[in-house]
Amino acid sequence: MDVLDEYTGHTDPGGAAIRRDLGPLTISKVSVGPMDNNAYLLVCTATHEALLIDAANEPERIADLVGSGPDRPELRHLVTTHRHDDHWQALGAVAGMFQTRQIAHPLDAPSLPIPMDEVVEDGDTIAFGEIELEVIHLRGHTPGSIALLYRGADGPHLFTGDSLFPGGPGKTWSAEDFGSLVGDLEARVFGPLPDETWFYPGHGDDSTLGRERPSLPEWKARGW
């Protein structure tokens, strides 16, 4: 698989991956499967220990992203952001190939195709190598949807699953769920985090909180 070192936030289904170097952490993004799902490989540069966010599809392409040979990172952790099946089609295969430790929120974990080794709640941290990710529970798209926050020297980096996209929150199926998701996004994401926070969604292109923040009133008014 080609991996481009010019990180734009955009990937094409079946196309090259893109890699971002943050110093202590590298982030590689690839689009997999028919629904343009994003899988993210995070590597601690000090220890070469790695974590994968959403083994969504195409396990062979995910394995190619991890790489081969003596310099490949050691993939030890696999986080599933939520229970929808387009985000875990490759979960069993990737877990089997790399003998990873599986992690999800307890409300979504029972719906996943293999048992989780660890469940995480809002405010927990997930550590790999010298990197820590903070868990943010965002209720609404699913009961157990989570986002993962890395506080980099250049500002925060947030992996939002299907809870936040450029243009609005993730899909919900009731007014109650929409209110819950928007409320959590306001209280747990837009409230405490600065405009320069770069976020990485479960499908499609990246964005920043500053770019999306002015649209919050519009999202609330339209109800989706």
C-alpha positions as CSV (number, residue, x, y, z in Angstrom):
1,M,0.0,0.0,0.0
2,D,1.2,3.5,-0.8
3,V,1.4,5.8,2.2
4,L,1.7,9.5,1.4
5,D,3.4,11.7,3.9
6,E,1.5,14.8,2.8
7,Y,-1.4,14.8,5.2
8,T,-4.6,16.5,3.9
9,G,-7.3,14.7,5.8
10,H,-8.7,13.2,2.6
11,T,-8.4,9.6,1.4
12,D,-10.1,7.7,-1.4
13,P,-11.7,4.2,-1.2
14,G,-9.1,1.8,-2.5
15,G,-6.5,4.6,-2.7
16,A,-3.3,5.4,-0.8
17,A,-3.1,5.9,2.9
18,I,-1.9,9.2,4.3
19,R,0.4,9.7,7.3
20,R,0.8,12.6,9.7
21,D,3.9,13.0,11.9
22,L,3.2,14.7,15.2
23,G,6.6,13.9,16.7
24,P,5.8,11.5,19.5
25,L,2.9,10.0,17.5
26,T,2.3,9.2,13.9
27,I,-1.3,8.9,12.5
28,S,-2.0,7.0,9.4
29,K,-5.5,7.1,7.8
30,V,-6.9,4.7,5.2
31,S,-10.4,4.4,3.7
32,V,-11.7,0.8,3.6
33,G,-14.8,-1.0,2.5
34,P,-17.8,0.1,0.4
35,M,-18.9,2.8,2.9
36,D,-15.7,4.8,2.9
37,N,-14.9,3.9,6.5
38,N,-11.8,5.3,8.0
39,A,-9.3,3.2,9.9
40,Y,-6.6,5.0,11.8
41,L,-3.2,3.5,12.8
42,L,-1.5,5.4,15.6
43,V,2.1,4.6,16.3
44,C,4.2,5.7,19.3
45,T,7.5,6.8,17.7
46,A,9.5,6.1,20.9
47,T,8.5,2.5,21.3
48,H,6.9,1.5,17.9
49,E,3.9,0.3,19.8
50,A,0.7,0.8,17.8
51,L,-3.1,1.2,18.3
52,L,-5.7,0.8,15.6
53,I,-9.0,2.7,15.7
54,D,-11.9,0.8,13.9
55,A,-11.0,-2.4,12.0
56,A,-13.8,-1.5,9.7
57,N,-13.2,-3.7,6.6
58,E,-10.5,-5.1,4.2
59,P,-8.2,-6.8,6.8
60,E,-5.5,-7.4,4.2
61,R,-5.3,-3.6,3.5
62,I,-5.2,-2.8,7.2
63,A,-2.3,-5.4,7.5
64,D,-0.5,-3.7,4.6
65,L,-0.9,-0.4,6.4
66,V,0.8,-1.9,9.5
67,G,3.5,-3.1,7.3
68,S,5.9,-6.0,7.4
69,G,9.5,-6.7,8.2
70,P,11.6,-5.8,11.2
71,D,10.7,-2.1,11.2
72,R,6.9,-2.6,11.4
73,P,5.2,-1.3,14.5
74,E,3.8,-3.7,17.1
75,L,0.0,-3.5,16.9
76,R,-1.2,-4.3,20.4
77,H,-4.5,-2.5,20.8
78,L,-7.7,-2.3,18.7
79,V,-10.4,0.2,19.7
80,T,-13.9,0.0,18.2
81,T,-15.6,3.4,18.4
82,H,-19.1,2.0,18.3
83,R,-21.2,-1.1,17.5
84,H,-22.4,-0.4,14.0
85,D,-21.3,-3.3,11.8
86,D,-19.6,-1.2,9.1
87,H,-17.0,-0.4,11.8
88,W,-16.0,-3.9,12.7
89,Q,-16.1,-6.1,9.6
90,A,-12.4,-6.8,9.9
91,L,-12.3,-6.9,13.7
92,G,-12.0,-10.7,14.1
93,A,-9.4,-11.0,11.3
94,V,-7.2,-8.2,12.4
95,A,-7.4,-9.3,16.0
96,G,-6.4,-12.8,14.9
97,M,-3.5,-11.6,12.8
98,F,-1.9,-9.4,15.4
99,Q,-3.2,-10.8,18.7
100,T,-4.5,-7.4,19.8
101,R,-6.2,-6.3,22.9
102,Q,-9.8,-5.4,22.0
103,I,-11.3,-2.2,23.6
104,A,-14.8,-0.6,23.4
105,H,-17.4,1.0,25.6
106,P,-19.5,-1.5,27.8
107,L,-22.8,-0.4,26.3
108,D,-21.7,-1.3,22.8
109,A,-19.3,-4.2,23.5
110,P,-22.0,-6.9,23.7
111,S,-22.9,-6.2,20.1
112,L,-19.4,-6.7,18.7
113,P,-18.5,-10.0,17.0
114,I,-15.7,-11.0,19.4
115,P,-15.3,-10.4,23.2
116,M,-13.6,-7.3,24.4
117,D,-10.5,-7.5,26.6
118,E,-11.2,-4.2,28.1
119,V,-14.2,-1.8,28.4
120,V,-13.7,2.0,28.9
121,E,-15.9,4.7,30.2
122,D,-15.9,8.5,29.9
123,G,-12.8,9.9,31.4
124,D,-10.7,6.7,31.2
125,T,-7.4,6.7,29.4
126,I,-5.9,4.2,26.9
127,A,-2.1,4.0,26.9
128,F,0.2,2.5,24.3
129,G,3.9,3.1,24.4
130,E,4.4,6.6,25.7
131,I,1.0,7.8,24.3
132,E,-2.2,8.3,26.2
133,L,-5.7,8.8,24.7
134,E,-8.5,10.1,26.7
135,V,-11.9,8.5,26.3
136,I,-15.0,10.7,25.7
137,H,-18.4,9.0,25.8
138,L,-20.8,10.6,23.2
139,R,-24.3,9.2,23.7
140,G,-26.7,9.3,20.8
141,H,-25.4,7.7,17.6
142,T,-25.2,4.5,19.6
143,P,-25.4,4.2,23.4
144,G,-21.7,3.4,23.7
145,S,-20.1,5.6,21.1
146,I,-16.7,6.9,22.1
147,A,-14.2,9.5,20.9
148,L,-10.5,9.4,21.6
149,L,-8.5,12.5,22.4
150,Y,-4.7,12.9,22.0
151,R,-3.3,16.2,23.5
152,G,-0.5,17.0,21.1
153,A,2.1,19.8,21.4
154,D,0.4,21.4,18.4
155,G,-3.1,21.1,19.9
156,P,-5.6,18.4,20.5
157,H,-6.4,15.6,18.0
158,L,-9.8,13.9,18.4
159,F,-11.0,10.7,16.8
160,T,-14.8,11.0,16.7
161,G,-16.1,7.8,15.2
162,D,-19.5,8.5,13.8
163,S,-20.5,11.1,16.5
164,L,-19.1,14.2,14.7
165,F,-18.5,14.9,11.0
166,P,-17.7,18.0,9.0
167,G,-21.2,19.5,8.7
168,G,-22.9,18.0,11.8
169,P,-23.3,15.3,14.3
170,G,-23.7,11.7,13.4
171,K,-27.0,10.2,12.5
172,T,-29.6,9.7,15.3
173,W,-33.0,8.0,15.2
174,S,-35.0,10.0,17.6
175,A,-35.3,13.5,19.0
176,E,-34.1,12.2,22.4
177,D,-31.0,10.7,20.8
178,F,-30.2,13.8,18.9
179,G,-30.5,16.0,22.0
180,S,-28.3,13.6,23.9
181,L,-25.6,13.7,21.2
182,V,-25.7,17.4,20.7
183,G,-25.6,18.0,24.4
184,D,-22.5,15.7,24.8
185,L,-20.8,17.4,21.9
186,E,-21.4,20.8,23.4
187,A,-20.4,19.8,27.0
188,R,-17.6,17.3,26.3
189,V,-16.1,18.4,22.9
190,F,-16.8,22.0,21.8
191,G,-17.0,23.4,25.4
192,P,-13.6,22.2,26.7
193,L,-11.6,21.9,23.5
194,P,-10.1,24.8,21.5
195,D,-10.8,25.7,17.9
196,E,-7.5,24.3,16.7
197,T,-8.6,20.8,17.7
198,W,-8.3,18.6,14.6
199,F,-10.9,15.8,14.4
200,Y,-10.8,12.6,12.5
201,P,-14.3,11.1,11.7
202,G,-15.3,7.6,11.0
203,H,-16.1,8.4,7.3
204,G,-14.8,11.0,4.9
205,D,-12.6,14.0,5.4
206,D,-11.3,15.6,8.6
207,S,-12.1,19.0,10.0
208,T,-11.4,21.3,13.0
209,L,-13.7,22.3,15.8
210,G,-13.1,25.9,14.8
211,R,-14.4,25.3,11.4
212,E,-17.5,23.6,12.6
213,R,-18.3,25.6,15.8
214,P,-20.2,28.5,14.1
215,S,-22.7,25.9,12.7
216,L,-23.7,24.5,16.1
217,P,-26.9,26.7,16.3
218,E,-27.9,25.6,12.8
219,W,-27.4,21.9,13.7
220,K,-29.6,22.3,16.8
221,A,-32.3,24.2,14.9
222,R,-32.6,21.6,12.1
223,G,-32.6,18.7,14.5
224,W,-30.1,16.5,12.7
